[in-house]
Amino acid sequence: MNAVIYARYSSSNQREESIEGQVRECKAYAEKNGQTIVGIYIDRARSARTDNRPDFQRMVKDSSKNKFDTIIVVEV
């Protein structure tokens, strides 16, 4: 199964390590569950209150092209 990772943090109070940690956890989950990561989408300092996030929008467009089967995210 092909999967992508979506990682995001919402404010400048969080650091880049937050993204690195999310990606690391998602990769571990994918490996444990036999999923192949085919893409990573990252939005930095973007609120989840709106879908007006560049990589989120790119991910949505890519999903309509059947580039992946599932999205892996970490709740932070």
Sequence and secondary structure as in RCSB ss.txt:
>XXXX:A:sequence
MNAVIYARYSSSNQREESIEGQVRECKAYAEKNGQTIVGIYIDRARSARTDNRPDFQRMVKDSSKNKFDTIIVVE
V
>XXXX:A:secstr
 EEEEEEE  STTS HHHHHHHHHHHHHHHHHTT EEEEEEEESS  TTSS  HHHHHHHHHHTTT  SEEE   
 
